[in-house]
Every structure is written in C-alpha cells, then in structure tokens.
C-alpha cells in the first residue's frame, strides 16, 4: 500500500498531456441565423443576387437597344412616339387638390404596406383591440391599425376619384383611344433602351404612364379594398350567398399580391421620377409649376421627412392611446 505524499505534486505532466489538452474540442455556440441563414450566407446571397440583377439588367438594355435600332422598329416608333393627343380637352398642370391627395395617398400607402407586412408575419401579437360593442371579438393591435389606415386610404381615394371626374382631369388617367396600346409599347421600348420618351407630363402623360396609373387607381386600388373588406370584421359572416360568391380564400390569395403590386409600382414610379428629370417632375406634383426650380424638391423632402417620422412613430406607445379612443386594448 502506497502512502500519500505529504506535499502537493508540482511536477510537469509532460508534453503528451499538454498536447491532449490542446486537442480537446471546445464547445462553441452555433452561429446566429436569420430566417435560416447565417450573416455570411445572407451577405453572399445578397451580393450574388445584386450581381445577377445587374447582369440581367444590362442584358435587357442591350437587347432593347438592338431592337430599337432595327428599321421596322424605328418606323414603328416614328408612327407611335409614345403618347397620343387626348380626345377631350383638359387644363394643363396639377391643381392643389391633386397635390394634397398625392401626399395623403403616399403617406397612407407606406404605412399600410408596413402594417400589412407586420400582420402577415406576426405570430404572437403583443396586444389586442376589441370594439366597445363586442368585447368578445378581438383582433391584434397591428391589424386594427392596418384596418384604420385602410379606411382613411379608402376615403381619400373616393375623394380623389370624385374630384378627378368633377374637374375633368380624368382624361389624364383614363384612355380615350385605342392608340394607347401601341404608344404604350413604344414608350416601354424607349424606357428599357434608356432613351426616355419625349413627353410633357404637365399637359399629358405618355401612354405607358396612363395605363399604369389607370390600373393602379381603377383596378388595383378597388381590388385591395374589396379583398381587405372581405377579410375584415365588416364583412357579414352569416350571409351564405355572399360568402359563396366571394370566398375568403380568394381574398387571401389576391390581397398580398396586390400589395406587392403597389410596392413595385412605388419603386418604379419614384425611380423614373428621378431618372427622367427630377426637378421638373417634382415641381409638377409638389410645387404646381412646370419650372426647373428647387421648390418641388424641398416640399418633397419635407413630405418624405413626415412619412419617415410617421413610420418611426407607428409603435404601440403611440398607437395604443389612439386605439383606446375607439375600443379597448389589452396586452397578452
């Protein structure tokens, strides 16, 4: 039997033991993932996607330039320059009501898109809203805010359409000749080839703009409103005939693509406003003149600051007091 040492061992365990300790695996936390991908994977995906988009854009532009260089296409562009003369006379320019309606529409649409995305992606709402008349029925606070913005946007749109027809400015948005289609194709070829179509938006939109604005105002907007109402609590639940005529599955299948349409429209619209003569285009809608001064730009900048401030302020600390004016709010 060995006796224990009367002192603490101080001898070095040797090289082999040291190497074993160095080779011993250390447990590291797994990398943080965002929607299934690490930050490095996201960086690689975004970079690769951007390069692919730039390459595809360059190829499309090159193809369009080759197409417009063909003699037959040149003759087509000469016959249909991209716009036609309106068959109904309309005063040039943009009245003050159109400028205000434009701002309100953009203001509300940005917040509607934001809250719509929040409603689509939220899994555990932090707060719920209930109407005073029916406290058993409750919806998420984000959905209430989305519905409230939808209502304001709908009222703003109705006022816009009424003023559009009362003042005769409907001619700007509603095609009055079948020439709109070949001229729209001509304008599209010119845009894609980076040879901007000759136009004077102060007096008359080109045909592609007219079709885009007509689709947005008279097709996409009503479709967004109808599908939104179908999915909301306003829709009568016990009407079997209406429910069969317009199933809620159809509304859900259409509502989100319509939102994506508005996102694409806004991005393309703002891009072309700046690419085809920013100062003049901004003066048209924000300053009410056809000049090249900076007034429209500064009004646009101020309106953008208001929209950004509203985006930042659209949080529960601001929304809850407003929602309580119209019902009861409870946290989870």
C-alpha positions as CSV (number, residue, x, y, z in Angstrom):
1,X,0.0,0.0,0.0
2,X,1.3,3.3,-1.1
3,X,1.4,6.2,1.4
4,X,0.0,9.6,0.1
5,X,2.6,12.2,-0.5
6,X,3.0,14.7,2.3
7,X,3.1,17.6,-0.2
8,X,1.3,18.7,-3.4
9,X,2.7,17.3,-6.6
10,X,4.4,20.1,-8.6
11,X,6.0,18.0,-11.4
12,X,5.1,19.0,-15.0
13,X,2.7,16.3,-16.5
14,X,4.7,16.2,-19.7
15,X,4.3,17.1,-23.4
16,X,1.8,14.4,-24.2
17,X,-0.7,15.6,-21.6
18,X,-0.3,19.2,-22.8
19,X,-1.0,18.2,-26.4
20,X,-4.0,16.2,-25.3
21,X,-5.4,19.3,-23.6
22,X,-4.8,21.5,-26.6
23,X,-6.5,19.0,-28.9
24,X,-9.6,18.7,-26.6
25,X,-12.6,20.1,-28.6
26,X,-14.2,23.2,-27.2
27,X,-17.9,23.7,-27.4
28,X,-18.9,26.9,-29.3
29,X,-22.4,28.3,-29.6
30,X,-23.9,27.8,-33.1
31,X,-23.9,30.8,-35.4
32,X,-26.9,33.1,-35.2
33,X,-29.3,32.5,-38.1
34,X,-31.8,35.0,-39.6
35,X,-34.6,33.2,-41.4
36,X,-32.5,30.1,-41.6
37,X,-29.3,31.7,-42.9
38,X,-26.2,33.0,-41.2
39,X,-25.0,36.6,-41.7
40,X,-22.3,35.3,-44.0
41,X,-24.8,33.4,-46.1
42,X,-27.1,36.4,-46.3
43,X,-24.2,38.6,-47.4
44,X,-23.2,36.0,-50.1
45,X,-26.9,35.7,-51.2
46,X,-27.4,39.4,-51.4
47,X,-24.2,40.1,-53.2
48,X,-24.8,37.3,-55.7
49,X,-28.4,38.4,-56.2
50,X,-27.3,42.0,-56.8
51,X,-24.7,40.9,-59.4
52,X,-27.3,38.7,-61.1
53,X,-29.8,41.6,-61.2
54,X,-27.2,44.0,-62.7
55,X,-26.1,41.4,-65.3
56,X,-29.7,40.7,-66.3
57,X,-30.5,44.4,-66.4
58,X,-27.5,45.1,-68.7
59,X,-28.5,42.2,-71.0
60,X,-32.1,43.5,-71.2
61,X,-30.9,47.1,-72.0
62,X,-28.5,45.8,-74.7
63,X,-31.3,43.7,-76.2
64,X,-33.7,46.7,-76.2
65,X,-31.1,48.9,-77.8
66,X,-30.6,46.4,-80.6
67,X,-34.4,46.1,-81.1
68,X,-34.9,49.8,-81.4
69,X,-32.1,50.0,-84.0
70,X,-34.0,47.9,-86.5
71,X,-35.6,49.8,-89.4
72,X,-39.0,48.3,-88.8
73,X,-38.9,49.3,-85.1
74,X,-37.7,52.8,-86.0
75,X,-40.7,53.2,-88.3
76,X,-43.0,52.0,-85.5
77,X,-41.5,54.5,-83.0
78,X,-42.0,57.3,-85.5
79,X,-45.6,56.4,-86.1
80,X,-46.3,55.9,-82.4
81,X,-44.0,58.2,-80.4
82,X,-45.3,57.0,-77.0
83,X,-48.2,59.3,-76.5
84,X,-51.4,60.4,-78.3
85,X,-53.3,63.6,-78.2
86,X,-56.2,63.4,-75.7
87,X,-59.6,63.4,-77.4
88,X,-61.1,65.5,-74.6
89,X,-59.6,68.9,-73.7
90,X,-58.2,69.2,-70.2
91,X,-56.4,72.1,-68.5
92,X,-52.6,71.5,-68.1
93,X,-51.0,71.3,-64.7
94,X,-51.9,69.7,-61.4
95,X,-54.4,71.5,-59.2
96,X,-53.8,71.9,-55.4
97,X,-56.2,69.2,-54.5
98,X,-54.3,66.7,-56.7
99,X,-51.0,67.7,-54.9
100,X,-52.6,67.1,-51.4
101,X,-54.3,63.9,-52.5
102,X,-50.9,62.6,-53.8
103,X,-49.2,63.3,-50.5
104,X,-52.0,61.7,-48.4
105,X,-52.1,58.7,-50.7
106,X,-48.3,58.1,-50.4
107,X,-48.4,58.8,-46.6
108,X,-51.1,56.2,-46.1
109,X,-49.8,53.6,-48.6
110,X,-46.4,53.5,-46.9
111,X,-47.9,52.8,-43.5
112,X,-50.4,50.4,-45.0
113,X,-47.7,48.3,-46.6
114,X,-45.7,48.4,-43.3
115,X,-48.6,47.3,-41.1
116,X,-49.8,44.8,-43.7
117,X,-46.4,43.1,-43.6
118,X,-46.5,43.1,-39.8
119,X,-49.9,41.5,-39.8
120,X,-48.7,38.8,-42.2
121,X,-45.6,37.9,-40.3
122,X,-46.5,38.4,-36.6
123,X,-47.0,35.1,-34.8
124,X,-47.7,36.2,-31.2
125,X,-49.3,39.7,-31.1
126,X,-48.3,41.8,-28.1
127,X,-51.7,43.5,-27.8
128,X,-55.3,43.1,-28.9
129,X,-58.1,45.5,-29.7
130,X,-61.8,44.9,-29.1
131,X,-64.7,47.1,-30.1
132,X,-66.8,48.5,-27.3
133,X,-69.9,46.9,-28.7
134,X,-68.5,43.4,-28.8
135,X,-65.7,42.8,-26.3
136,X,-65.6,39.1,-27.1
137,X,-64.3,39.9,-30.5
138,X,-60.7,40.9,-30.6
139,X,-58.0,41.4,-33.3
140,X,-54.3,42.2,-33.0
141,X,-53.3,45.8,-32.5
142,X,-51.4,45.8,-35.8
143,X,-54.4,44.5,-37.6
144,X,-56.6,47.3,-36.1
145,X,-54.1,49.9,-37.1
146,X,-53.9,48.4,-40.6
147,X,-57.7,48.5,-40.9
148,X,-57.9,52.1,-39.7
149,X,-55.3,53.2,-42.2
150,X,-57.2,51.3,-44.9
151,X,-60.4,53.2,-44.1
152,X,-58.6,56.5,-44.3
153,X,-57.0,55.5,-47.6
154,X,-60.3,54.4,-49.0
155,X,-61.9,57.8,-48.1
156,X,-59.0,59.6,-49.6
157,X,-59.4,57.6,-52.8
158,X,-63.1,58.2,-53.1
159,X,-62.5,62.0,-52.7
160,X,-59.7,61.8,-55.3
161,X,-61.9,59.9,-57.9
162,X,-64.8,62.3,-57.4
163,X,-62.6,65.4,-57.9
164,X,-61.0,63.7,-60.8
165,X,-64.3,63.5,-62.7
166,X,-65.7,66.8,-61.5
167,X,-62.7,68.8,-62.7
168,X,-62.3,66.8,-66.0
169,X,-58.8,65.6,-65.1
170,X,-60.0,62.0,-65.5
171,X,-58.8,62.4,-69.1
172,X,-55.2,62.1,-67.8
173,X,-55.7,58.6,-66.4
174,X,-58.5,57.1,-68.5
175,X,-57.5,56.0,-72.1
176,X,-59.8,57.6,-74.7
177,X,-58.3,56.0,-77.8
178,X,-57.0,52.5,-78.8
179,X,-53.8,54.3,-79.8
180,X,-52.9,54.0,-76.1
181,X,-51.7,50.4,-76.6
182,X,-49.2,50.8,-79.5
183,X,-48.0,54.0,-77.9
184,X,-47.5,52.2,-74.6
185,X,-45.4,49.6,-76.3
186,X,-43.4,52.3,-77.9
187,X,-42.8,54.1,-74.5
188,X,-41.8,50.8,-72.9
189,X,-39.2,50.2,-75.6
190,X,-37.8,53.7,-75.1
191,X,-37.7,53.3,-71.4
192,X,-35.9,50.0,-71.4
193,X,-33.4,51.2,-74.0
194,X,-32.7,54.2,-71.7
195,X,-33.9,56.6,-74.4
196,X,-36.6,58.3,-72.4
197,X,-39.7,59.1,-74.4
198,X,-40.3,62.7,-75.3
199,X,-43.2,63.8,-73.1
200,X,-44.7,66.7,-71.2
201,X,-46.3,65.3,-68.0
202,X,-47.5,68.8,-67.2
203,X,-50.0,68.5,-70.1
204,X,-50.3,64.9,-71.0
205,X,-48.9,61.6,-69.7
206,X,-47.4,59.1,-72.1
207,X,-49.4,56.0,-72.8
208,X,-47.5,53.7,-70.6
209,X,-47.9,56.1,-67.7
210,X,-51.6,56.4,-68.4
211,X,-52.1,52.6,-68.4
212,X,-50.1,52.2,-65.2
213,X,-52.0,55.0,-63.4
214,X,-55.4,53.7,-64.7
215,X,-54.5,50.2,-63.5
216,X,-53.4,51.5,-60.1
217,X,-56.4,53.8,-59.5
218,X,-59.2,51.8,-61.1
219,X,-58.1,48.2,-60.8
220,X,-55.5,47.6,-58.0
221,X,-57.0,50.0,-55.5
222,X,-60.6,48.7,-55.7
223,X,-59.2,45.1,-55.6
224,X,-57.2,45.9,-52.5
225,X,-60.2,47.5,-50.9
226,X,-62.7,44.7,-51.7
227,X,-60.3,41.9,-50.6
228,X,-59.5,43.8,-47.4
229,X,-63.2,44.2,-46.6
230,X,-63.7,40.5,-47.3
231,X,-61.1,39.5,-44.7
232,X,-62.2,42.1,-42.1
233,X,-64.9,42.0,-39.5
234,X,-67.0,44.4,-41.6
235,X,-68.0,41.6,-43.9
236,X,-71.3,39.9,-43.0
237,X,-70.4,36.5,-41.7
238,X,-73.8,34.9,-41.8
239,X,-74.6,35.7,-45.5
240,X,-74.1,32.4,-47.2
241,X,-74.8,33.7,-50.7
242,X,-72.2,36.4,-50.5
243,X,-69.7,34.0,-48.9
244,X,-70.1,31.5,-51.7
245,X,-69.9,34.3,-54.4
246,X,-66.7,35.6,-52.9
247,X,-64.9,33.0,-50.7
248,X,-62.4,34.3,-48.2
249,X,-59.7,32.1,-49.8
250,X,-59.9,34.2,-52.9
251,X,-59.5,37.4,-50.9
252,X,-56.4,36.0,-49.1
253,X,-54.9,34.8,-52.4
254,X,-55.4,38.2,-54.0
255,X,-54.7,40.7,-51.2
256,X,-51.0,40.1,-50.7
257,X,-50.1,40.1,-54.5
258,X,-52.0,43.4,-54.8
259,X,-49.8,44.8,-52.0
260,X,-46.7,43.6,-53.9
261,X,-48.0,45.4,-57.0
262,X,-48.2,48.6,-55.1
263,X,-44.6,48.1,-53.8
264,X,-43.3,47.5,-57.3
265,X,-45.3,50.5,-58.6
266,X,-44.0,52.9,-56.0
267,X,-40.4,51.8,-56.6
268,X,-40.6,52.1,-60.4
269,X,-42.5,55.3,-60.2
270,X,-40.1,57.0,-57.8
271,X,-37.1,55.7,-59.8
272,X,-38.5,57.2,-63.1
273,X,-39.4,60.5,-61.4
274,X,-35.8,61.0,-60.5
275,X,-34.3,59.5,-63.7
276,X,-36.4,61.4,-66.2
277,X,-35.9,64.9,-64.8
278,X,-36.2,65.1,-61.0
279,X,-36.6,68.8,-60.5
280,X,-39.3,69.3,-63.2
281,X,-41.2,66.2,-62.2
282,X,-41.2,67.1,-58.5
283,X,-42.3,70.7,-59.3
284,X,-45.2,69.3,-61.2
285,X,-46.7,67.4,-58.3
286,X,-45.4,69.3,-55.3
287,X,-45.0,72.9,-56.3
288,X,-47.7,73.1,-59.0
289,X,-45.4,74.6,-61.8
290,X,-43.5,73.4,-64.9
291,X,-40.2,75.0,-64.0
292,X,-36.8,73.7,-63.0
293,X,-36.5,75.4,-59.6
294,X,-35.9,73.6,-56.3
295,X,-39.3,74.4,-54.6
296,X,-40.8,71.0,-55.5
297,X,-37.7,69.2,-54.3
298,X,-37.8,70.8,-50.9
299,X,-41.5,70.2,-50.5
300,X,-40.9,66.6,-51.5
301,X,-38.1,66.3,-48.9
302,X,-40.3,67.8,-46.2
303,X,-43.1,65.3,-47.0
304,X,-40.6,62.4,-47.0
305,X,-39.4,63.5,-43.6
306,X,-43.1,63.5,-42.4
307,X,-43.6,60.0,-43.7
308,X,-40.3,58.7,-42.1
309,X,-41.4,60.3,-38.8
310,X,-44.8,58.5,-39.0
311,X,-43.0,55.2,-39.8
312,X,-40.8,55.6,-36.7
313,X,-43.7,56.7,-34.5
314,X,-46.0,53.9,-35.6
315,X,-45.3,51.9,-32.4
316,X,-47.6,50.6,-29.6
317,X,-46.7,53.5,-27.3
318,X,-48.3,55.9,-29.9
319,X,-50.9,53.5,-31.4
320,X,-52.4,52.3,-28.1
321,X,-53.8,55.7,-26.9
322,X,-55.4,56.2,-30.4
323,X,-56.8,52.7,-30.5
324,X,-58.4,53.2,-27.0
325,X,-60.5,56.1,-28.4
326,X,-62.4,53.6,-30.5
327,X,-62.3,50.4,-28.3
328,X,-60.5,48.5,-25.6
329,X,-56.8,47.4,-25.8
330,X,-55.4,44.5,-23.8
331,X,-51.9,43.2,-23.7
332,X,-51.2,39.5,-24.0
